[in-house]
Amino acid sequence: MSGGLIVWSAQHDGGGGIKSWSKICNLSLGILEISTSCRIDDKIWLSSAVTYAGLLLALVKFGRESKLLSYNLEKKSLTNVETSLSLSTCAFLETYVETLVPVPIPEWKL
């Protein structure tokens, strides 16, 4: 099996359109297998990704299993983030930004 996971970022122009794309990282299947302890014999899906403080956090699905990965953009190193959350129910990641305006929290029905 060839391939891996390539993450791109869009640069937006002033009008909200996409101006250009830049590659953030290219992770080979071998690196993904070592970092996640998953045997990769199925499709890999990048469900969601956010960057913050020099890290790329990515929610990745390996077949039926989901993993939260942290990629250090400066050191170019990948680690598996251990969490008590059920990642199978997560569909996306969001960046939290402090604000003086309260943000309503939606009521999730699982």
BASE-991639 format. One record per residue: residue number from 1; chain; y, x, z of N, C-alpha, C, O in turn. Coordinates in pm, whole numbers, plus 32768, in hexadecimal, padded with zeros to 4 digits. Example, Ala and Ser with C-alpha at 12.3 -4.5 7.8 and 13.67 -1.06 7.14 Angstrom:
BEGIN
+-----+-----+---------+--------+------+----------+---------+-------+---------+--------+------+---------+--------+------+
| seq | mol | n_north | n_east | n_up | ca_north | ca_east | ca_up | c_north | c_east | c_up | o_north | o_east | o_up |
+-----+-----+---------+--------+------+----------+---------+-------+---------+--------+------+---------+--------+------+
|   1 |   A |    7DC7 |   8527 | 830C |     7E3E |    84CE |  830C |    7EB6 |   8528 | 830C |    7EB4 |   8590 | 834E |
|   2 |   A |    7F1F |   8505 | 82C4 |     7F96 |    8557 |  82CA |    8003 |   850A | 8313 |    8072 |   853D | 8324 |
+-----+-----+---------+--------+------+----------+---------+-------+---------+--------+------+---------+--------+------+
//
This chain:
BEGIN
+-----+-----+---------+--------+------+----------+---------+-------+---------+--------+------+---------+--------+------+
| seq | mol | n_north | n_east | n_up | ca_north | ca_east | ca_up | c_north | c_east | c_up | o_north | o_east | o_up |
+-----+-----+---------+--------+------+----------+---------+-------+---------+--------+------+---------+--------+------+
|   1 |   A |    7F8B |   8055 | 8000 |     8000 |    8000 |  8000 |    807B |   805A | 8000 |    8084 |   80B7 | 804F |
|   2 |   A |    80D9 |   803E | 7FA9 |     8154 |    808B |  7FA5 |    81C6 |   8037 | 7FD9 |    81B5 |   7FC1 | 7FF5 |
|   3 |   A |    8239 |   8074 | 7FE7 |     82AF |    8029 |  8012 |    82D8 |   804A | 809E |    82BF |   80B8 | 80D0 |
|   4 |   A |    8317 |   7FEC | 80DE |     834D |    7FFC |  8163 |    83B8 |   7F94 | 8178 |    83B1 |   7F26 | 813F |
|   5 |   A |    8418 |   7FB5 | 81C8 |     8483 |    7F58 |  81E9 |    8508 |   7F9D | 81CC |    8526 |   8006 | 8207 |
|   6 |   A |    8557 |   7F64 | 8174 |     85DA |    7F99 |  8152 |    8642 |   7F34 | 8180 |    863B |   7EBE | 815D |
|   7 |   A |    86A4 |   7F62 | 81CF |     870C |    7F0B |  8205 |    8791 |   7F31 | 81C3 |    87B9 |   7FA5 | 81C5 |
|   8 |   A |    87D4 |   7ECC | 8189 |     8854 |    7EDD |  8147 |    88BF |   7E91 | 8193 |    88A2 |   7E30 | 81D9 |
|   9 |   A |    893D |   7EBC | 8184 |     89AF |    7E78 |  81C1 |    8A16 |   7E59 | 8154 |    8A30 |   7EAC | 80FD |
|  10 |   A |    8A50 |   7DE2 | 815A |     8AB5 |    7DBA |  80F9 |    8B40 |   7DDB | 812E |    8B5E |   7DC2 | 81A3 |
|  11 |   A |    8B92 |   7E12 | 80D9 |     8C1F |    7E29 |  80F8 |    8C6D |   7DB7 | 80B5 |    8C5F |   7DA1 | 803D |
|  12 |   A |    8CBD |   7D6F | 8102 |     8D03 |    7CF9 |  80CE |    8D92 |   7D1B | 80A6 |    8DD1 |   7D72 | 80E2 |
|  13 |   A |    8DC2 |   7CD5 | 8041 |     8E4D |    7CE4 |  801A |    8EA3 |   7C82 | 806B |    8E6D |   7C37 | 80BC |
|  14 |   A |    8F24 |   7C82 | 8056 |     8F7F |    7C2D |  80A3 |    8F69 |   7B99 | 808F |    8F8D |   7B4A | 80E7 |
|  15 |   A |    8F2F |   7B70 | 801F |     8F1A |    7AE3 |  8003 |    8E95 |   7AAC | 8031 |    8E76 |   7A38 | 8018 |
|  16 |   A |    8E44 |   7AFD | 8074 |     8DC2 |    7ACF |  80A5 |    8D4E |   7AED | 8048 |    8CDB |   7AD3 | 8069 |
|  17 |   A |    8D6C |   7B23 | 7FD1 |     8D01 |    7B48 |  7F74 |    8CC8 |   7BD1 | 7F95 |    8D00 |   7C1B | 7FE5 |
|  18 |   A |    8C59 |   7BF1 | 7F59 |     8C1A |    7C72 |  7F70 |    8C56 |   7CD8 | 7F10 |    8C56 |   7CC6 | 7E97 |
|  19 |   A |    8C89 |   7D44 | 7F4A |     8CC9 |    7DAF |  7EFE |    8C63 |   7E18 | 7ED2 |    8C62 |   7E43 | 7E5F |
|  20 |   A |    8C0C |   7E40 | 7F30 |     8BA6 |    7EA4 |  7F10 |    8B37 |   7E9F | 7F78 |    8B43 |   7E5D | 7FDF |
|  21 |   A |    8ACA |   7EE5 | 7F5A |     8A57 |    7EEE |  7FB4 |    8A40 |   7F81 | 7FD9 |    8A56 |   7FDA | 7F87 |
|  22 |   A |    8A14 |   7F99 | 8055 |     89EE |    8021 |  807C |    896B |   801C | 80CA |    8954 |   7FC3 | 811C |
|  23 |   A |    8916 |   807D | 80AF |     8894 |    8084 |  80F0 |    88A5 |   80BA | 817E |    88E1 |   8123 | 8192 |
|  24 |   A |    8870 |   8070 | 81E0 |     8876 |    809B |  826C |    8800 |   80F6 | 828C |    8812 |   8161 | 82C6 |
|  25 |   A |    8788 |   80CC | 8267 |     8712 |    811E |  8283 |    869F |   80F6 | 8228 |    869C |   8089 | 81EE |
|  26 |   A |    8641 |   8151 | 821D |     85C7 |    813D |  81CF |    8553 |   8169 | 8228 |    8542 |   81E1 | 8240 |
|  27 |   A |    8505 |   810A | 8258 |     8498 |    8127 |  82B5 |    8413 |   811B | 826D |    83F1 |   80B1 | 8237 |
|  28 |   A |    83C8 |   8187 | 826C |     8346 |    8187 |  8228 |    82E0 |   8138 | 8279 |    82F3 |   811E | 82F0 |
|  29 |   A |    8274 |   8112 | 8237 |     8208 |    80CA |  827C |    81CD |   811D | 82ED |    81AB |   80E8 | 8357 |
|  30 |   A |    81C0 |   81A0 | 82D7 |     8189 |    81F8 |  833F |    81DE |   81F9 | 83BD |    81A8 |   81F0 | 842C |
|  31 |   A |    8261 |   8204 | 83AE |     82BC |    8203 |  8422 |    82B4 |   817C | 8469 |    82B3 |   8177 | 84E4 |
|  32 |   A |    82AF |   810F | 841C |     82A5 |    808A |  8459 |    8222 |   807A | 84A6 |    8222 |   8041 | 8514 |
|  33 |   A |    81B3 |   80AB | 8470 |     8133 |    80A1 |  84B6 |    8134 |   80F1 | 8537 |    8104 |   80C2 | 859E |
|  34 |   A |    816C |   816A | 8533 |     8170 |    81C0 |  85AA |    81C9 |   8182 | 8615 |    81A3 |   817D | 868A |
|  35 |   A |    823F |   8153 | 85EF |     82A1 |    811E |  864F |    8278 |   809A | 868C |    8299 |   807F | 8700 |
|  36 |   A |    8230 |   8046 | 8642 |     820F |    7FC1 |  8672 |    817F |   7FB2 | 86A2 |    815D |   7F4E | 86E1 |
|  37 |   A |    812C |   8014 | 8685 |     809D |    800D |  86A3 |    805A |   7F99 | 865A |    7FF3 |   7F66 | 8687 |
|  38 |   A |    8095 |   7F6F | 85EB |     805C |    7F03 |  859A |    8018 |   7F41 | 8520 |    804E |   7F9C | 84E0 |
|  39 |   A |    7FA3 |   7F11 | 8501 |     7F65 |    7F39 |  8483 |    7FA2 |   7EE1 | 8417 |    7F98 |   7E66 | 841C |
|  40 |   A |    7FE1 |   7F20 | 83B8 |     8029 |    7ED6 |  8352 |    7FD1 |   7EC5 | 82D7 |    7FC2 |   7F21 | 8287 |
|  41 |   A |    7F97 |   7E4E | 82CA |     7F46 |    7E30 |  8255 |    7F70 |   7DAB | 8217 |    7F28 |   7D72 | 81C5 |
|  42 |   A |    7FE3 |   7D7B | 823F |     801A |    7CFF |  820D |    80AD |   7D15 | 81EA |    80DF |   7D85 | 81F8 |
|  43 |   A |    80F1 |   7CAE | 81BF |     817E |    7CBA |  819B |    81D4 |   7CD1 | 8217 |    81B4 |   7CA2 | 8284 |
|  44 |   A |    8242 |   7D18 | 8203 |     82A5 |    7D30 |  826B |    8321 |   7CE0 | 8246 |    8350 |   7CE5 | 81D5 |
|  45 |   A |    8356 |   7C95 | 82A9 |     83CD |    7C45 |  8292 |    8439 |   7C6E | 82F5 |    8421 |   7C71 | 836E |
|  46 |   A |    84AF |   7C8D | 82C3 |     8521 |    7CA5 |  8319 |    8560 |   7C1D | 8334 |    85A5 |   7BE6 | 82DD |
|  47 |   A |    854A |   7BE6 | 83AB |     857D |    7B61 |  83CC |    8612 |   7B64 | 83E4 |    865B |   7B0B | 83B6 |
|  48 |   A |    8641 |   7BCB | 842C |     86CD |    7BD1 |  8451 |    86EE |   7C5E | 847E |    8698 |   7CA7 | 84AE |
|  49 |   A |    876D |   7C85 | 846D |     8798 |    7D0A |  849A |    882C |   7D05 | 84BD |    887A |   7CBE | 847D |
|  50 |   A |    8852 |   7D51 | 8524 |     88DE |    7D61 |  854B |    88F4 |   7DF3 | 856E |    8898 |   7E37 | 859D |
|  51 |   A |    896E |   7E23 | 8557 |     8991 |    7EAB |  8581 |    89FA |   7EA2 | 85EF |    8A53 |   7E4D | 85EC |
|  52 |   A |    89EE |   7EFD | 8650 |     8A4D |    7F01 |  86BE |    8A40 |   7F89 | 8703 |    89D1 |   7FB5 | 8722 |
|  53 |   A |    8AB0 |   7FCA | 871A |     8AB6 |    8047 |  8765 |    8A54 |   80B0 | 8730 |    8A11 |   80F3 | 877E |
|  54 |   A |    8A4C |   80BE | 86AD |     89F7 |    8124 |  8673 |    8964 |   8102 | 866C |    8912 |   8158 | 864A |
|  55 |   A |    8941 |   8086 | 868C |     88B5 |    805B |  8684 |    88A7 |   7FE8 | 8622 |    88FF |   7F94 | 8613 |
|  56 |   A |    8836 |   7FE8 | 85E0 |     880F |    7F76 |  858E |    879D |   7F32 | 85D9 |    8736 |   7F6F | 85F1 |
|  57 |   A |    87B0 |   7EB3 | 85FE |     8746 |    7E64 |  863B |    870D |   7E0B | 85CF |    8757 |   7DC3 | 858B |
|  58 |   A |    868B |   7E10 | 85BE |     864B |    7DC5 |  8553 |    85D7 |   7D74 | 858A |    8583 |   7DA8 | 85D4 |
|  59 |   A |    85D2 |   7CF7 | 8565 |     8561 |    7CA1 |  8584 |    8508 |   7CA1 | 8508 |    852E |   7C6F | 849F |
|  60 |   A |    8491 |   7CDA | 8517 |     8438 |    7CF0 |  84A4 |    83B5 |   7CA7 | 84BB |    837D |   7CAB | 8529 |
|  61 |   A |    8384 |   7C64 | 8454 |     8303 |    7C20 |  845B |    829C |   7C6E | 840C |    82B0 |   7C8E | 8397 |
|  62 |   A |    822E |   7C8B | 844D |     81BB |    7CCE |  8410 |    814C |   7C66 | 8408 |    8100 |   7C56 | 8467 |
|  63 |   A |    8142 |   7C20 | 8399 |     80E1 |    7BB3 |  8391 |    8108 |   7B46 | 83F1 |    8171 |   7B07 | 83E0 |
|  64 |   A |    80B6 |   7B2E | 8458 |     80D5 |    7AC7 |  84BD |    8117 |   7AFE | 853A |    8141 |   7AB1 | 8590 |
|  65 |   A |    8120 |   7B81 | 8543 |     8158 |    7BC0 |  85BC |    81E9 |   7BEA | 85A4 |    820A |   7C1D | 8539 |
|  66 |   A |    823F |   7BD3 | 8608 |     82CC |    7BFA |  85FF |    82E8 |   7C6A | 8662 |    82B0 |   7C6F | 86CF |
|  67 |   A |    8340 |   7CC6 | 8639 |     8369 |    7D36 |  868E |    8400 |   7D44 | 8686 |    843D |   7D2B | 861E |
|  68 |   A |    843D |   7D6E | 86F6 |     84C9 |    7D8F |  86FA |    84D3 |   7E27 | 86F6 |    849E |   7E6B | 874E |
|  69 |   A |    8516 |   7E5C | 8690 |     851F |    7EEC |  867C |    85AF |   7F1A | 868B |    860C |   7ED2 | 8668 |
|  70 |   A |    85C0 |   7F92 | 86C1 |     8643 |    7FD0 |  86CF |    8644 |   8051 | 867E |    85F0 |   80A9 | 8692 |
|  71 |   A |    86A3 |   805A | 8621 |     86B0 |    80D2 |  85CF |    8735 |   8115 | 85F0 |    879F |   80D9 | 85DE |
|  72 |   A |    872F |   8192 | 8622 |     87A6 |    81DE |  8643 |    87DD |   8218 | 85C1 |    879E |   826D | 8584 |
|  73 |   A |    8853 |   81E9 | 8598 |     888C |    8211 |  8517 |    88B3 |   82A4 | 8513 |    88AF |   82E1 | 84A8 |
|  74 |   A |    88D8 |   82DF | 8585 |     88FF |    836B |  8589 |    8886 |   83C7 | 858C |    887D |   8426 | 853E |
|  75 |   A |    8827 |   83A9 | 85E4 |     87B0 |    83FE |  85F4 |    8743 |   83DE | 858E |    86E3 |   8429 | 857E |
|  76 |   A |    8753 |   836C | 854A |     86F0 |    833C |  84E9 |    8664 |   8332 | 8527 |    8601 |   8361 | 84F0 |
|  77 |   A |    8662 |   82F0 | 859D |     85E3 |    82DE |  85E5 |    85CB |   8249 | 85FC |    8629 |   81FB | 8610 |
|  78 |   A |    854D |   8223 | 85FA |     8524 |    8198 |  8608 |    84D2 |   8186 | 8686 |    8477 |   81D4 | 86A2 |
|  79 |   A |    84F1 |   811D | 86D4 |     84A2 |    80FE |  874B |    8485 |   8068 | 874E |    84D2 |   8017 | 871A |
|  80 |   A |    8417 |   8046 | 878C |     83EF |    7FBC |  87A2 |    8430 |   7F8E | 8824 |    841F |   7FCF | 888B |
|  81 |   A |    8478 |   7F1E | 8823 |     84BB |    7EEB |  889A |    845D |   7E8A | 88E0 |    8436 |   7E24 | 88A7 |
|  82 |   A |    843A |   7EAA | 895B |     83E5 |    7E52 |  89AB |    843B |   7DE5 | 89E8 |    84A5 |   7E01 | 8A1F |
|  83 |   A |    840E |   7D69 | 89DE |     8459 |    7CF9 |  8A15 |    83F7 |   7C8F | 8A47 |    8385 |   7C87 | 8A1A |
|  84 |   A |    8427 |   7C3E | 8AA5 |     83D3 |    7BD2 |  8AD8 |    83E8 |   7B52 | 8A87 |    83A4 |   7AEE | 8A9F |
|  85 |   A |    8444 |   7B55 | 8A27 |     845D |    7AE1 |  89D2 |    83EA |   7ACC | 8970 |    83A9 |   7B2C | 8945 |
|  86 |   A |    83D3 |   7A51 | 894D |     8371 |    7A31 |  88E6 |    83B5 |   7A43 | 885E |    8404 |   79EE | 8834 |
|  87 |   A |    8396 |   7AAF | 881B |     83D8 |    7ACE |  879B |    83A8 |   7A73 | 872A |    83EA |   7A69 | 86C3 |
|  88 |   A |    8337 |   7A32 | 873D |     8306 |    79D9 |  86D3 |    835F |   795F | 86C2 |    835F |   7921 | 8658 |
|  89 |   A |    83AC |   793B | 872A |     8406 |    78C8 |  8720 |    8492 |   78F0 | 86F4 |    84E4 |   789A | 86D5 |
|  90 |   A |    84AF |   7972 | 86F0 |     8533 |    79A1 |  86C6 |    8539 |   79A6 | 862E |    84DE |   79D9 | 85ED |
|  91 |   A |    85A3 |   7971 | 85F6 |     85B4 |    7973 |  8566 |    8623 |   79D1 | 853C |    8626 |   79FE | 84C9 |
|  92 |   A |    8681 |   79F0 | 8598 |     86F2 |    7A43 |  8573 |    872B |   7A89 | 85EE |    870E |   7A63 | 865F |
|  93 |   A |    877B |   7AF0 | 85D5 |     87C2 |    7B38 |  863E |    8857 |   7B1F | 862B |    8884 |   7B09 | 85BA |
|  94 |   A |    88A1 |   7B21 | 8697 |     8932 |    7B10 |  868F |    8975 |   7B7C | 86E2 |    893C |   7BAE | 8742 |
|  95 |   A |    89EE |   7B9F | 86BC |     8A3E |    7BFF |  8707 |    8A97 |   7BB3 | 8768 |    8ADD |   7B57 | 873F |
|  96 |   A |    8A95 |   7BD9 | 87E6 |     8AEB |    7B9B |  884B |    8B71 |   7BE4 | 884C |    8B74 |   7C5E | 8857 |
|  97 |   A |    8BDD |   7B9B | 8842 |     8C63 |    7BD3 |  8848 |    8CAE |   7B8E | 88B8 |    8CB8 |   7B13 | 88BB |
|  98 |   A |    8CE4 |   7BDF | 8918 |     8D2F |    7BA4 |  8986 |    8DAB |   7B60 | 8951 |    8DEC |   7B91 | 88F4 |
|  99 |   A |    8DCC |   7AEF | 898C |     8E40 |    7AA3 |  8960 |    8E79 |   7A54 | 89D5 |    8E34 |   7A3E | 8A39 |
| 100 |   A |    8EF5 |   7A2C | 89C9 |     8F32 |    79D8 |  8A2F |    8F17 |   7945 | 8A15 |    8F2E |   78F1 | 8A6C |
| 101 |   A |    8EE5 |   7926 | 89A0 |     8EC5 |    789D |  897B |    8E31 |   7884 | 8999 |    8DDC |   78CE | 8968 |
| 102 |   A |    8E12 |   781D | 89E9 |     8D84 |    7802 |  8A06 |    8D3A |   77D8 | 8987 |    8D6E |   778B | 8935 |
| 103 |   A |    8CC3 |   780B | 8978 |     8C70 |    77E9 |  8905 |    8C04 |   778A | 8934 |    8BBA |   77AA | 8991 |
| 104 |   A |    8BFB |   7713 | 88F5 |     8B94 |    76B3 |  8920 |    8B09 |   76EA | 8900 |    8AF4 |   7729 | 8899 |
| 105 |   A |    8AAE |   76D0 | 8959 |     8A23 |    76FB |  8946 |    89D5 |   7682 | 8916 |    89D1 |   761B | 8959 |
| 106 |   A |    8995 |   768F | 88A1 |     894A |    761B |  886E |    88CE |   7600 | 88C4 |    8894 |   765B | 88FF |
| 107 |   A |    88A9 |   7583 | 88C9 |     882F |    755E |  8912 |    87BA |   756F | 88B3 |    87AE |   7526 | 8851 |
| 108 |   A |    8764 |   75CF | 88D0 |     86F0 |    75EA |  887B |    867E |   758F | 88A4 |    8661 |   7580 | 891A |
| 109 |   A |    8641 |   7554 | 8845 |     85CE |    74FF |  885F |    8556 |   7542 | 8822 |    8548 |   7546 | 87A8 |
| 110 |   A |    8500 |   7577 | 8877 |     8489 |    75BD |  8847 |    840F |   7568 | 8851 |    83A2 |   7593 | 882D |
+-----+-----+---------+--------+------+----------+---------+-------+---------+--------+------+---------+--------+------+
//
